[in-house]
Amino acid sequence: MNTRAARGRTAAALAGAAALLTLTACGGSGSGGSEAGGGKDGKGAGGRVIEASNGKVDVPAGAKRIVSISYATGALLDLGVEPVGTSALDENNPVELLPSQTERAKKITSIGSGIETNIEKVASLKPDLIVVEGAAAFDWNVKKLEGIAPTLYFGIKTPADLLDAQEKIARAVGKEDVFTKLKTDYRQKADRIRNTYGDKLKNVNWAVASSYGNGEFIVDTRTSWVGRVLADAGAKFAKASDDGKEHEVTYSQEKIDALSDADVILVPRTFATGEVPKEVKELQDKPSWKLLKASKDNHVLPVTYATTDRYGTSIDVLGQIETILKGL
């Protein structure tokens, strides 16, 4: 699987970080509570048992000092939980925050950038829980983190894994009610859009595209980040985006006409800058791109949170889709 799919649109930056990965040694390689027992109710002696990629983890009740790595920071902020430490919210982190979360995030201590984690810094924060939600393609040094505190590791392989992880994180921190409200709000908004704009949705073919350059472009399918949101809202997809066996497909830029039947093409817009990435702008400048129906109709439209990783940003994406529908 293309590792970009799991880690979001910061693939190039993270790949570079992987080559430079340096993790400061600290602590042992204990299990940190993994493989704990627990009864039928999922609760162990220390709180509750959560099934994660690193096994069954006994999470302490009332954990307050939480360190979050990669996507976990956004998942926790959605739930109203402010970590004491986070991997830096910079260009090496695939997480994009909601406007209401940016100020709170600035107060959180950085424990490294991208997949580089300063183990000594993590230990100095004296966490009672560590949550890692990151691309399964990378080594997050979970064993060393387990030596500091109980560690939940969620290895992300597909966009759907992100929502499953947020639900388990909510259980771990006792915020099931907040998660349920987020999920309910999302479902209700998707249903309202489906019912309100049904006629337009039946007559518009949607596609999602991006590029990292190198003579290629990427089409996200109905099982991708934004594709999943479009599908929940009742959207109909252009042929290139309709097959959901893979959540993204890479094409040579010679094959731009694969998007010829798309009435609307969504392209990523970075939250931090409000701009479409340079490589995507270059794709849109190609003569063959300008011949596309969506381009001629000025229906190549930017969407923020193009790698929406949780319910908070997915609700925002639904709002953007509704705004687009109103203008069609």
C-alpha positions in Angstrom: 0.0 0.0 0.0 1.1 3.5 -0.8 2.2 4.8 2.6 1.0 8.3 1.7 -2.5 6.9 2.1 -2.0 6.2 5.8 0.0 9.3 6.8 -1.9 12.0 4.9 -0.6 14.7 2.6 2.7 15.3 4.4 4.3 12.2 2.8 7.4 13.8 1.4 8.2 15.5 4.7 7.7 12.4 6.7 9.7 10.3 4.4 12.6 12.7 4.8 12.2 12.5 8.6 12.3 8.8 8.4 15.8 8.9 7.0 16.9 11.1 9.8 15.1 9.3 12.6 16.9 9.8 15.9 15.2 8.8 19.0 16.8 9.7 22.3 17.2 6.6 24.4 15.5 6.6 27.7 13.9 4.0 30.0 13.4 0.3 29.4 11.3 -1.6 26.9 8.6 -2.8 29.3 5.1 -3.6 28.1 3.6 -0.6 29.9 0.5 -2.5 30.6 0.0 -4.1 27.2 -1.5 -7.6 27.1 -3.5 -6.8 30.2 -6.4 -9.0 31.3 -9.7 -7.3 31.9 -13.2 -8.6 32.3 -16.1 -8.8 29.9 -16.8 -5.1 30.4 -13.3 -4.2 29.1 -12.2 -2.9 32.5 -9.1 -4.1 34.3 -7.8 -3.4 37.8 -6.3 -0.1 36.6 -9.3 1.3 34.7 -10.3 -0.2 31.4 -8.7 -2.4 28.8 -8.5 -1.0 25.2 -7.6 -3.2 22.2 -5.0 -1.4 20.2 -2.4 -2.4 17.5 0.1 -3.3 20.3 -2.4 -5.6 22.0 -4.7 -5.2 25.0 -3.6 -2.2 27.1 -4.7 -1.6 30.7 -5.5 2.2 30.7 -5.5 3.8 34.2 -8.7 5.3 35.3 -8.8 9.1 35.2 -5.6 9.6 33.2 -4.9 13.3 33.2 -1.3 13.7 31.9 -1.6 12.4 28.4 1.1 12.6 25.7 -0.3 12.4 22.1 1.7 11.5 19.0 0.6 12.3 15.4 -3.1 12.0 14.7 -3.9 11.4 18.4 -3.6 15.1 19.2 -6.5 16.0 16.9 -8.6 13.1 18.2 -8.1 14.2 21.8 -8.7 17.9 21.2 -12.0 16.9 19.4 -12.9 15.2 22.7 -12.1 18.2 24.8 -8.9 16.7 26.2 -5.7 18.8 26.2 -2.6 16.7 26.2 0.5 17.7 28.2 2.7 16.8 25.3 2.4 16.4 21.5 4.4 15.8 18.4 4.9 19.3 17.0 2.0 20.6 15.0 4.2 21.5 12.0 4.6 20.5 8.4 5.8 17.1 9.5 2.5 16.3 11.3 -0.5 15.2 9.2 -3.0 16.7 11.8 -4.8 19.8 10.7 -6.6 21.6 13.6 -10.0 23.3 13.7 -9.9 27.1 14.2 -11.2 26.6 17.7 -8.3 24.3 18.6 -5.3 26.3 17.5 -4.9 28.4 20.6 -5.2 25.5 22.9 -2.7 23.6 20.8 0.0 26.3 21.2 0.1 25.6 24.9 1.0 21.9 24.5 4.7 21.0 25.0 6.4 19.6 21.9 8.0 16.2 22.3 9.5 16.0 18.7 8.6 16.6 15.1 7.0 14.1 12.7 8.2 10.6 13.6 11.1 11.9 15.6 10.3 11.5 19.3 12.4 12.8 22.1 12.0 10.0 24.6 13.6 11.9 27.5 11.2 14.8 26.9 8.3 12.4 27.0 9.5 11.0 30.3 10.0 14.4 31.8 6.3 15.2 31.4 5.5 12.2 33.7 2.6 11.0 31.6 0.1 8.5 32.9 -1.0 7.6 29.4 0.7 7.9 25.9 -1.4 7.7 22.8 0.2 7.1 19.4 -2.1 7.2 16.3 0.2 7.1 13.3 0.9 5.5 10.0 1.6 1.8 10.4 4.4 2.1 7.8 6.6 3.8 10.4 8.4 2.7 13.6 7.0 4.8 16.4 9.3 3.3 19.0 6.4 2.0 21.0 8.4 -0.3 23.2 10.4 2.6 24.6 7.2 4.6 25.1 5.7 1.6 27.0 8.6 1.8 29.4 7.5 5.3 30.4 3.7 4.8 30.8 0.8 2.7 29.4 0.8 3.3 25.7 -2.0 2.9 23.2 -0.7 2.5 19.7 -3.1 2.6 16.7 -1.3 1.8 13.4 -3.2 3.5 10.6 -3.4 1.8 7.2 -6.6 3.2 5.7 -8.7 6.4 6.3 -11.4 4.3 8.0 -8.8 3.3 10.7 -8.7 6.9 11.9 -12.3 7.0 12.9 -12.1 3.6 14.6 -9.0 4.9 16.5 -10.8 8.0 17.7 -13.6 5.9 19.1 -11.2 3.8 21.1 -9.3 6.9 22.3 -12.6 8.3 23.5 -13.2 5.1 25.6 -9.7 5.2 26.9 -10.1 8.8 28.3 -13.7 8.4 29.4 -15.2 10.7 26.7 -17.6 8.3 25.1 -20.4 10.8 25.5 -18.5 13.5 23.6 -17.5 11.0 20.9 -21.1 9.8 20.5 -22.3 13.4 20.1 -19.6 14.1 17.4 -20.6 11.0 15.5 -24.3 11.8 15.8 -23.8 15.4 14.7 -21.8 14.1 11.7 -24.5 11.6 10.7 -27.3 14.1 11.1 -25.6 16.7 9.0 -24.8 14.2 6.3 -28.4 13.0 6.2 -29.7 16.6 6.1 -27.4 17.4 3.1 -28.5 14.1 1.4 -32.2 15.0 1.8 -31.9 18.7 1.0 -29.7 18.5 -2.1 -30.8 15.1 -3.4 -31.5 16.4 -7.0 -28.2 18.1 -7.3 -26.3 15.1 -5.8 -27.9 12.8 -8.4 -26.7 14.9 -11.3 -23.2 15.8 -10.3 -20.1 13.6 -10.6 -17.6 14.3 -7.9 -13.8 13.6 -7.9 -11.0 14.4 -5.5 -7.5 14.9 -6.9 -4.1 16.1 -5.8 -0.4 15.9 -6.8 3.1 15.7 -5.3 4.6 16.5 -8.7 7.0 14.0 -10.3 4.8 13.8 -13.4 2.0 12.2 -11.5 -1.4 13.0 -9.9 -3.5 11.2 -7.4 -7.2 10.5 -7.4 -8.9 9.8 -4.1 -11.8 7.3 -4.3 -15.1 6.9 -2.4 -13.2 5.2 0.5 -10.7 8.0 0.9 -10.7 10.8 3.5 -13.0 13.2 1.7 -14.5 10.5 -0.5 -16.0 8.8 2.6 -17.6 12.1 3.6 -19.0 12.7 0.1 -20.4 9.1 0.1 -22.1 9.7 3.4 -23.7 12.9 2.0 -25.1 10.9 -1.0 -22.7 12.1 -3.7 -22.3 10.4 -7.0 -18.7 9.8 -8.1 -16.8 10.2 -11.4 -15.5 6.9 -12.7 -11.9 7.5 -11.5 -13.2 8.0 -7.9 -16.0 5.5 -7.9 -14.0 2.3 -7.3 -13.3 2.1 -3.6 -11.1 -1.0 -3.5 -8.1 1.3 -3.0 -8.7 4.7 -1.4 -6.4 6.4 -3.8 -5.0 5.7 -7.3 -1.9 7.3 -8.8 -1.8 8.3 -12.5 0.7 9.7 -14.9 -0.1 13.3 -15.7 -0.6 12.0 -19.3 -3.8 10.4 -18.0 -5.5 13.6 -16.8 -8.4 12.8 -19.0 -9.3 10.1 -16.5 -11.2 12.9 -14.8 -13.1 13.9 -18.0 -16.5 12.9 -16.6 -16.1 14.8 -13.3 -18.4 17.8 -12.9 -16.7 18.9 -9.7 -13.1 18.2 -8.7 -12.0 18.9 -5.2 -8.4 19.7 -4.5 -6.6 20.1 -1.1 -6.2 23.4 0.6 -3.8 23.5 3.6 -5.4 24.8 6.8 -2.3 26.6 8.0 -1.8 28.6 4.8 -5.2 28.7 3.2 -3.5 27.9 0.0 -3.6 25.0 -2.5 -0.1 23.3 -2.5 2.3 24.3 -5.2 2.3 20.9 -6.9 -1.5 21.0 -7.3 -1.4 24.5 -8.8 1.2 23.2 -11.3 -1.2 20.3 -12.1 -4.0 22.8 -12.7 -1.8 24.8 -15.1 -1.4 21.8 -17.5 -3.1 22.4 -20.8 -4.8 19.0 -20.6 -6.2 19.9 -17.2 -7.7 23.1 -18.5 -9.6 21.0 -21.1 -11.4 19.1 -18.3 -15.1 19.9 -18.0 -14.8 20.8 -14.3 -12.0 23.2 -15.1 -13.9 24.9 -17.9 -16.9 25.3 -15.6 -14.7 26.7 -12.8 -15.7 23.7 -10.7 -12.2 22.8 -9.5 -12.7 23.8 -5.9 -10.4 23.7 -2.9 -11.4 21.8 0.3 -9.7 22.2 3.7 -9.0 19.0 5.7 -8.5 17.0 2.5 -7.1 14.2 4.7 -9.8 14.5 7.4 -8.8 12.2 10.2 -11.6 12.5 12.7 -15.2 13.4 13.2 -14.5 17.1 14.1 -12.9 17.8 10.7 -15.3 15.6 8.9 -18.2 17.8 10.1 -16.3 20.8 8.8 -15.9 19.1 5.4 -19.6 18.4 5.3 -20.2 22.2 5.7 -17.8 22.9 2.8 -19.6 20.4 0.6 -22.9 22.0 1.4 -21.5 25.4 0.5 -20.4 24.0 -2.8 -23.8 22.4 -3.5 -25.5 25.8 -2.8 -23.4 27.3 -5.6 -23.9 24.7 -8.3 
